[in-house]
Amino acid sequence: MPGRLFKLFVLIAVGCALARWLLSSRQKAALHEGTKTLAQALLLSALLTFLWQLFAGAR
C-alpha cells in the first residue's frame, strides 16, 4: 500500500511539473478552474451519498 501511494504521489508531482513547464498562464488558469470544479462536484457527491445512507439506509 505505501508503495502505491508513493507511486501516486510521484505521478501527481510529475504531472504538476509538466503542467507548469508546458502550459501557458491562460491554460494553467483553465486547468485550475476545471480541477476546482471537479473537486467541488466530488465533495457534493460524497455529501449526497452520506446523507442518502444516513436517512434512507436507516429503514
ABEGO torsion letter per residue (X at the ends): XAAAAAAAAAAAAAAAAAAAAABBAAAAAAAAAAAAAAAAAAAAAAAAAAAAAAAAAAX
